Amino acid sequence: MKLGPISRLPKRKSQRYLPLVALGITVLISIVCLVALRGVFAAGSGQTIAFIAQTTGNELWEAAHTGARKAASRDGFRIYWNAPTRSDDVERQIELIESAIRQKDAGLVIAPAQYLALISPLREALARHIPVAVVGSSVPIPPGNGLVFVLNDDGAMGQMAARRIGVLLHGSGSIALLGVNPNLTGNWIRYKSFESTLAIEFPHISIAERKTSSPTFEEAAENAEQILLRNPRLDAIVSLTSTDSEGALTALRLLHRTGSVRLLGCDQELDLMEGIRQGEVDSIIAENTYAIGQRAEEAIAALRQGHPFDPTVLVPSVLITRDNIDRPEIQQVLSGDSRGAQ
């Protein structure tokens, strides 16, 4: 507030000291407020669960964010959400984990970008008594003692993908397999399950090419285009990641082959859902990341309260087709919204 002009009249001694007294009170109030704010932030860090996804701007984990946030509001926690801008930026994930440790957060939910690189920072979090829920793909640390795995059932997902493509091709044909990533346990389990199920149940379907996962959409699209050009008689593409599925869809559109090459992808992404509605994508096998996020938060809350929690939780995947995409239960898997299509 702006002070008015000082009076020219003579002041009594007590009046001359009033501005100093007022200043002292103001300073005292400011100090009290700062101390109170520091107390709020210090107390708040103990109620914050850091959720570090593999990358930003990916619908795969948006539903997980919603599930975790809803569970956290019920349990008296709040979710701090962050992630690198690239799915292969392990250094950034490590920085975010170290930040959660410094902040003494109540817990950590992490979707690892790499199998081995996060071992040391995660062990540090556990040593500081910060419970950790690993989602998306496991790491080589035994669960228990504050560490919980809440994972997609990748073995069942691979089987589902093989059986879906077997039915689509009537047991015979040629496919390309994209998005293989040996650095992620879940992806590797998905890949091996798909191959073994295909070999046993559909021996007349051959895999013309296998391609490792791409860190960016642009690279995925270029790889898929080259595969399509090298294999003019390809019947279908199976992709094990959302990025590679998007790249494959883009390549099919550019080469005008969406009508002749079937596309089956894993993991959800907005453009892929539109592709299903338009008939350009046959189906997507989606991780139920809404349930994964919810269970991960529940694990942190239980461990904070000293309650037992299953050290490994497997969440079933969901097959999404043109026939069921707008059902409320499917919309909840995709976005956390159970009210149906938007």
C-alpha positions in Angstrom: 0.0 0.0 0.0 1.4 3.4 -0.9 2.0 5.7 2.1 0.6 9.2 2.1 2.7 12.4 2.5 4.4 12.9 5.9 2.8 15.5 8.0 4.6 18.8 8.5 3.2 19.2 12.1 5.6 18.5 15.0 5.4 14.9 16.3 5.4 13.5 19.7 8.2 11.1 20.5 5.9 8.1 20.4 4.6 9.1 17.0 8.1 9.4 15.6 8.7 5.7 16.4 5.4 4.4 14.9 6.9 3.9 11.4 9.8 1.9 12.9 7.4 -0.2 15.0 5.2 -0.8 11.9 8.3 -1.8 9.9 9.4 -4.2 12.6 5.9 -5.8 12.7 5.9 -6.1 8.9 9.3 -7.8 9.0 8.2 -10.1 11.8 5.1 -11.1 9.9 7.2 -11.7 6.7 9.6 -14.0 8.7 6.7 -15.9 10.2 5.1 -16.4 6.8 8.4 -17.6 5.2 8.9 -20.1 8.1 5.3 -21.3 7.7 5.8 -21.7 3.9 9.0 -23.6 4.4 7.1 -25.9 6.8 4.3 -26.4 4.3 6.8 -27.3 1.5 8.7 -29.6 3.9 5.6 -31.4 5.0 4.3 -31.4 1.4 7.3 -33.3 0.1 6.3 -36.2 2.3 2.8 -36.3 0.7 4.1 -36.2 -2.9 4.5 -39.3 -5.1 6.8 -38.7 -8.1 5.6 -40.5 -11.2 8.3 -40.6 -13.9 7.1 -41.9 -17.2 9.3 -43.0 -20.1 8.5 -39.9 -22.2 6.1 -37.0 -22.3 3.3 -36.6 -24.8 2.5 -40.3 -25.0 -1.1 -41.5 -24.4 0.2 -44.8 -23.1 0.9 -43.2 -19.7 -1.8 -40.5 -19.6 -4.4 -43.0 -18.4 -1.8 -44.2 -15.8 -1.5 -40.6 -14.6 -5.3 -40.3 -14.2 -5.5 -43.6 -12.3 -2.7 -42.7 -10.0 -4.0 -39.2 -9.4 -7.5 -40.5 -8.5 -6.1 -43.1 -6.1 -3.8 -40.5 -4.6 -6.6 -38.0 -3.8 -8.4 -40.8 -2.0 -5.3 -41.8 0.0 -4.2 -38.2 0.9 -1.3 -38.0 -1.5 -0.6 -35.9 -4.6 1.1 -36.9 -7.8 4.1 -35.1 -9.3 4.2 -36.1 -13.0 7.3 -35.7 -15.2 9.3 -37.5 -17.9 12.0 -37.0 -20.5 11.0 -35.7 -24.0 12.6 -38.8 -25.7 11.9 -42.4 -24.8 15.7 -43.2 -24.8 16.8 -40.3 -22.5 17.9 -42.4 -19.5 20.1 -39.6 -18.1 17.0 -37.4 -17.7 15.2 -40.2 -15.9 18.1 -40.5 -13.5 18.0 -36.8 -12.8 14.3 -36.9 -12.0 14.8 -39.9 -9.7 17.7 -38.0 -7.9 15.4 -35.0 -7.6 12.7 -37.1 -5.9 15.3 -38.5 -3.5 16.5 -34.9 -2.6 12.9 -33.8 -2.1 12.3 -36.8 0.2 9.2 -37.7 -1.7 6.7 -40.2 -0.2 7.2 -42.6 -3.0 8.4 -43.1 -6.6 6.6 -44.6 -9.6 9.0 -45.2 -12.5 8.5 -46.5 -16.0 12.1 -47.4 -16.9 13.5 -46.3 -20.3 16.3 -48.9 -20.0 16.8 -52.2 -18.2 20.1 -51.7 -16.4 20.8 -48.0 -16.2 18.4 -47.2 -13.3 19.7 -49.8 -10.9 21.9 -47.4 -8.9 19.5 -44.5 -8.4 16.6 -46.9 -7.6 18.7 -48.6 -5.0 19.6 -45.2 -3.5 15.8 -44.4 -3.3 15.2 -47.7 -1.5 18.1 -47.1 0.9 16.5 -43.7 1.8 13.3 -45.6 2.6 11.4 -44.2 -0.4 9.1 -47.0 -1.6 9.3 -47.6 -5.4 6.7 -49.0 -7.8 8.2 -50.0 -11.2 5.7 -50.0 -14.0 6.0 -50.7 -17.7 9.0 -53.0 -17.6 10.9 -54.6 -14.7 14.5 -53.9 -13.6 17.0 -56.4 -12.3 16.4 -55.7 -8.6 14.4 -58.4 -6.6 11.0 -57.1 -5.6 10.3 -56.7 -1.9 11.8 -54.5 0.9 10.0 -51.4 -0.5 10.1 -52.3 -4.2 7.0 -53.4 -6.1 6.5 -54.3 -9.8 3.1 -53.4 -11.3 3.4 -54.6 -14.8 1.5 -55.3 -18.0 1.1 -59.0 -18.5 3.5 -59.0 -21.5 3.5 -62.8 -21.9 -0.2 -62.9 -22.4 0.0 -59.8 -24.6 2.4 -61.5 -27.0 0.1 -64.6 -27.2 -2.9 -62.3 -27.9 -1.1 -60.6 -30.7 0.0 -63.9 -32.3 -3.5 -65.3 -32.1 -5.1 -62.2 -33.5 -2.8 -62.1 -36.5 -3.3 -65.8 -37.0 -7.0 -65.3 -37.3 -6.7 -62.3 -39.6 -4.4 -64.1 -42.0 -6.3 -67.4 -41.7 -3.1 -69.2 -40.6 -1.0 -68.4 -43.6 1.0 -65.3 -44.8 4.0 -63.1 -44.4 4.5 -60.4 -41.7 7.0 -57.8 -40.5 7.6 -57.5 -36.8 8.6 -54.0 -35.5 9.5 -52.5 -32.2 11.7 -55.2 -30.7 13.7 -53.8 -27.7 16.1 -56.2 -25.9 16.8 -53.4 -23.4 13.3 -53.5 -21.9 12.3 -56.7 -20.1 8.6 -56.3 -20.8 9.1 -55.7 -24.5 11.4 -58.7 -24.8 8.9 -61.0 -23.0 6.2 -59.7 -25.4 8.4 -60.4 -28.4 9.5 -63.9 -27.3 5.9 -64.8 -26.4 4.6 -63.6 -29.8 7.2 -65.6 -31.7 6.8 -68.8 -29.8 3.0 -68.7 -30.0 3.1 -67.9 -33.7 5.5 -70.8 -34.4 3.5 -73.4 -32.4 -0.1 -72.4 -33.4 0.4 -70.8 -36.9 3.5 -72.4 -38.4 2.6 -71.2 -41.9 2.9 -67.5 -41.0 6.4 -66.4 -41.7 8.3 -63.3 -40.3 9.9 -61.6 -43.3 11.7 -59.0 -41.3 12.3 -58.0 -37.7 13.2 -54.5 -36.7 14.4 -53.1 -33.3 12.3 -50.3 -31.7 12.8 -46.7 -32.9 13.2 -43.8 -30.4 11.4 -41.3 -32.5 8.3 -41.3 -34.8 10.3 -40.1 -37.8 12.8 -42.9 -37.6 10.0 -45.4 -37.1 8.1 -44.2 -40.2 11.3 -44.3 -42.3 12.1 -47.9 -41.1 8.5 -49.1 -41.8 8.6 -47.5 -45.3 11.8 -49.3 -46.2 10.4 -52.6 -45.0 7.3 -52.1 -47.1 9.3 -51.3 -50.2 11.5 -54.4 -49.7 8.5 -56.6 -49.2 5.8 -55.8 -51.8 3.8 -59.0 -50.9 3.7 -58.4 -47.1 0.4 -59.3 -45.6 0.6 -57.6 -42.2 2.7 -55.6 -39.8 2.9 -56.4 -36.1 4.4 -53.6 -34.0 5.3 -54.0 -30.3 5.4 -50.3 -29.4 3.2 -47.3 -30.0 5.9 -45.3 -31.6 6.7 -48.0 -34.2 2.9 -48.6 -34.7 2.5 -44.9 -35.5 5.4 -45.0 -37.9 4.0 -48.1 -39.6 0.6 -46.4 -40.1 2.2 -43.3 -41.6 4.2 -45.4 -44.0 1.2 -47.4 -45.0 -0.7 -44.2 -45.7 2.2 -42.7 -47.8 2.4 -45.8 -49.9 -1.4 -46.3 -50.1 -1.2 -49.8 -48.6 -3.6 -49.4 -45.7 -6.1 -51.5 -47.6 -3.7 -54.4 -48.5 -1.5 -54.7 -45.4 -3.1 -55.3 -42.0 -1.7 -53.4 -39.0 -1.8 -54.8 -35.5 -0.1 -52.7 -32.9 0.7 -52.8 -29.2 0.2 -49.8 -26.8 -2.2 -47.0 -27.3 -1.8 -43.7 -29.1 -4.4 -41.1 -30.2 -3.6 -41.4 -34.0 -3.8 -45.2 -33.8 -7.3 -45.0 -32.2 -8.4 -42.8 -35.1 -6.8 -45.4 -37.5 -9.0 -48.1 -35.9 -12.1 -46.0 -36.5 -11.1 -45.3 -40.1 -10.4 -49.0 -40.8 -6.6 -48.3 -41.4 -5.6 -50.2 -38.2 -7.0 -53.6 -37.5 -6.5 -53.6 -33.8 -4.4 -52.4 -30.9 -3.5 -54.4 -27.8 -3.4 -51.8 -25.1 -1.8 -51.9 -21.7 -4.4 -51.1 -19.0 -2.3 -48.3 -17.8 -5.2 -46.7 -15.9 -5.3 -49.8 -13.6 -1.4 -49.9 -13.6 -1.2 -46.3 -12.3 -4.0 -47.0 -9.8 -2.3 -50.1 -8.4 1.1 -48.4 -8.3 -0.2 -45.6 -6.1 -2.0 -48.1 -3.9 1.3 -50.0 -3.5 3.1 -46.8 -2.4 0.3 -45.9 0.0 0.3 -49.4 1.5 4.1 -49.5 1.9 4.1 -46.1 3.6 1.6 -47.3 6.1 3.5 -50.6 6.7 0.8 -52.7 5.1 1.7 -55.8 3.0 1.4 -55.6 -0.8 2.0 -58.2 -3.5 5.6 -57.6 -4.7 4.6 -58.4 -8.3 1.3 -57.5 -9.9 0.4 -58.4 -13.5 -2.3 -56.4 -15.2 -4.1 -58.0 -18.2 -4.0 -56.2 -21.6 -7.1 -55.3 -23.6 -7.7 -55.9 -27.3 -9.2 -52.8 -29.0 -11.0 -53.1 -32.3 -13.5 -51.1 -34.3 -16.3 -53.0 -32.6 -15.4 -52.1 -29.0 -13.4 -48.9 -29.1 -16.2 -46.6 -27.9 -17.3 -48.8 -25.0 -16.9 -47.0 -21.6 -14.6 -49.7 -20.2 -12.3 -49.3 -23.2 -12.3 -45.5 -22.9 -11.2 -45.8 -19.3 -8.3 -47.9 -20.4 -7.3 -45.3 -23.0 -7.8 -42.1 -21.1 -9.0 -42.8 -17.6 -12.5 -41.5 -18.6 -15.2 -44.2 -18.1 -18.0 -42.1 -19.7 -17.4 -43.4 -23.2 -16.1 -41.8 -26.4 -15.4 -38.1 -26.4 
